[in-house]
């Protein structure tokens, strides 16, 4: 298996229908957090340059996972409330999804490692995360990330 990790500026991706289709295929459902973020960023990108990046994981020609890094406020309701402009100034929102067929293969780790080096967007700030499973929470803990937990599971 050869895993290819690429970073994509959101301002380019949001206007590329094929890329957005691939991202939307790799989400839980149409009203998921990642889909809501894509909707929000697409709307914002109509009037300004958005401060966001995507990181995609491919095996061959198939996208098997991706993550979103954003410093833009979100309209998605997290368990702890909305990701406000105030939080967006302090943290970089990080959301990640890996296809269920490809979990446990190091793809999530590879995506997060790439996300951690994108200092142009994070400016060394902690990530705001929203783990939705014990495995996701364990992954963030394993990578010893300093985080503000927006949402997620009860352990």
N, C-alpha and C positions, 0 to 999 in steps of 0.2 A: 504494500500500500504506500503510495506517495501522496503525502498531504501537502497541499499548496495553500499558504495563508497570504492573503492580500488585503491591503488597506485601501479604502475608497473614500474620497471626500464626499460628504453627503450632498454638497451643492451640485456635484456631477451626477451622483446616483439617483437623486430624487427626480431628475428629469429624463432618466433612462428607463423606459417602460419594462424592458426585458430584465434588468437588474431588480427592479422593484417587484416584479412577478416572482422572481426566484426567492427574494427575501420573504414575501408574503406566504409562499408555499411552506416555508420553514418557520411556522408559528403554531401556537396551540389551536387558535380559532380566530375568526374574523374580529372579535372584540378584545383580543388579547392585548397586553401591554405593548408588545412590539408593534402590532398593527396600529394601535392608537398613536404610538410615537411616530410611525411613518406618516399617518394622516396629519398629525400636528406639524411635523417638520415640512411636509409638502406644502401645507398652507403657509407656514412662515416663509418658506423659500420663494414664494411668489413675490414677496415684498422686501426681502433682505437676505444677506448671506448668512446661513445658519452655522452655528458653531457646533458641528457634529461630524463624526466619522463612523464608517461601518468597517468591520473586519470580517472577511468571508473565508471560509474553509472549503476547499474543493478536493475531491478525490477524482482524478481524471477530469471529465467535463461536468461532473455532478457536484452542486453545492450541497454540502452535508451539515453545515452549521454557519452561524454568523453571530456577531455581536454588534451592538450599537453603543457608541459613546456620545453623550450629548451634554452640552452646557446650556441648553435651552430649557425654559420652564415647560412643564408638562401639564396636560389637562387630565391625564389618567389618574383615577383615584386609587392611590395605594392604601394599604391598611393603616398607615400612620398619617394619612392625609395626602394632599397634592405635593408634587415636586415643584415648589414655588420658585420664583425668580431669586429669592433670598438663598434658597438651597442651591440653585444652579450656579450662584456666584461662589459658593463654598466647596461644592462637590461636583464630580463628573458622574452623571447617570450612566450606569453600565447594565445593559440587559443582554442576555445571551440565550441562544437556542441551538441545540444540536439534535439532528434527526434521531429518533428513537432507535433506528437500526444501527446507528454509529456511535452510540454512547458507550463509555467505558474504554475508549480507544485512545484517549489523550487529546481529543480534538478540542474539548472545552478548555483544557489546560493551555494548549497552543494558542487558542484565540485570546485568552486572558493575558498570556505572556506578551503577545503582540500588542494588546491594548495597553499594557503597562508601559510600553516604550514609546507610545504616542504622546510624548510630552508636549507637543505643539498644541494639543487640545487640553490635556489634563493639568499642565503646569505644575506637576508634582502633587496635585491635590488628591485627597482620598476619593474613592469611588462611592457613590450611593448605589446600593445593590438591592435586588429583590429576589432572593432565592425562593423557589417554590417547591423544593424537595430536599430531603435529607442529603441526597447526593450532591445537589447544587451547593448547599450550605457547606458541606464537607470540602468541596472543591475550593471555595473561597477561603475557608480556614486553612487548608493545606498550603495554599499559596501565600499565606500570612499577609493578607491584604488588610490595610486599615480602612474600615468602611463605616458608613452610616447606613444602618439597615432600614430601608424604607418599608419593607413588606416581607412577607414570607411565612415560613413554617414555624410552628411551635415545636421546640425540641424537648 
